[in-house]
Amino acid sequence: MEVALQDDPAFLTPGYFGVGRALDLASQLETSRIRVNVIWSRVVRSAKAKKKPKHLAYDWSAYDALVNAVKPRGIRVQMTLTGSAPAWATGNKKVGNYKPKPALFTDFVKQTAKHFAGLVDRYSIWNEPNYVGWIAPLKSGPSIYRNLFINGYNAIKSVDPSAKVLIGETSAYSLPRRATAPIKFLRAVANSGHLTADGYAHHPYDFRHSINYNYPGKDNATLKTIGNLTGALDQLAASNRLTTPAGKPLDLWFTEWGYMVKGVRYGLSESTRAKYLTQGFDMAVANPRVREMLQYLLVKPKKGYGFFDMSLVSRKGSQGAAFKALSKWAKNAVAAGKIAKPGSAPAY
């Protein structure tokens, strides 16, 4: 299993205390992967235009800098290609996630994969497509996502056949009028014919409860109830609706996870967070289907994003108990051969 980390402001901008220091901290956590969201409307020029420009131009400079920065540290970058979509590629002609158009998504994905061929070896298609904030309206999510994924998968494989493409990136449980349960969503995506993917990406959050809480609902899948999801993936493979290229059930990549800091809604004390984080990583590494476990956020976010604060260090780099506990866990896990050592070849 690989240990991964995501904090786009810390790794893609010179904010906080600099990318170099953020990567130093990432190395202390034995991080093999940095996940970043590549936002379609932010990298394509003329995103606010209501009519698609005749010639599309992209700016990947921030991502280029990160790919180059991680090389000496044995860390690889993985990219989630996602919205918001440009105005000319949505159903309401506004920059956002209302009915993003899969056909227009294809060029963005293809050009990104072509630009990073040989440098980035893992992609996933869209972020939390079962959540209305990422694809709207909610009822249209499965059909839109199915086409986004098919177009994205084919586009990547056409220019970089060796790159791996993950499906899913689903949130963990249903929320009234906001999120479809991930397994219900997955079945709807896969019900219209066979799909091929290299793995399943999922966000098994449950920051509202203790680490051992059995979240109710057979179509939900938190870290504690992840057997719901692996069982569904096995069933979909058996019925030839969703498989790897080799015809096998998909394994899991946990591409977001964590617990809130004290002072925000659902926040926990540092001692409790330290306990839950290490227990959660233990649960992931003990599951042979889990290939990656990602801690979401490294640095305390700026004020506008403080409602989702799962950070491990302050904006000055001070390390809390959660960081220290996870760092110790990771070092012990590498020494015991339980997790991948940064720089080692990924096992697919």
Secondary structure, 3 states (H helix, E strand, C coil): CEEEEECHHHHHCCCCCCHHHHHHHHHHCCCCEEEEEEEHHHHECCCCCCCCCCCCCECCHHHHHHHHHHHHHCCEEEEEEECCECHHHCCCCCCECECCCHHHHHHHHHHHHHHCCCCCCEEEECCCCCECCCCECHHHHHHHHHHHHHHHHHHHHHHCCCCEEEEEEECCCCECCCECCHHHHHHHHHCCCCEECCEEEECCCCCCCCCCCCCCCCCCCCCCCCHHHHHHHHHHHHCCCEECCCCCCCCEEECCCCCCECCCCCCECHHHHHHHHHHHHHHHHHCCCEEEEEEECCECCCHHHHHHCCCCECCCCCECHHHHHHHHHHHHHHHCCCCCCCCCCCCC
